[in-house]
Amino acid sequence: MSVSEVSANEAIELLEGDAVLIDVREESEWEAGHAPMASLVPLAQLPDHLDELPRDHLIICACRSGGRSLRAATYLQENGFDVVNLSGGMLAWFAEDLPFESDGDEATIE
């Protein structure tokens, strides 16, 4: 069973519903820039946070370019979650000029 992919624009439409966005990048990448509605759950820590993730909402997994998030989405799907992968990751999100912020000065993609 393969994981479905969504574009950045499809993701933002899903987020306007009841989907949730999980960013699986590392904390330093998150601090440089992230979607304001996302939650940070680094890929290596994902198994420790399964109890905190909603089983009644679609989860959109995102990373920098889509590779790590595909691994995360596959893992979540295998554990019974309704999940899709953000195709192109935060690079695609940023390229579409979707909401993006940082904890520092100017939001960037590391």
ABEGO torsion letter per residue (X at the ends): XBBBBBBAAAAAAAAABABBBBBABBAAAAAAEBBAABBBBBAAAAAAAAAABBAABBBBBBBAAGAAAAAAAAAAAAAGBBBBBBBGEAAAAAAAGBBBBBABBBBBBX
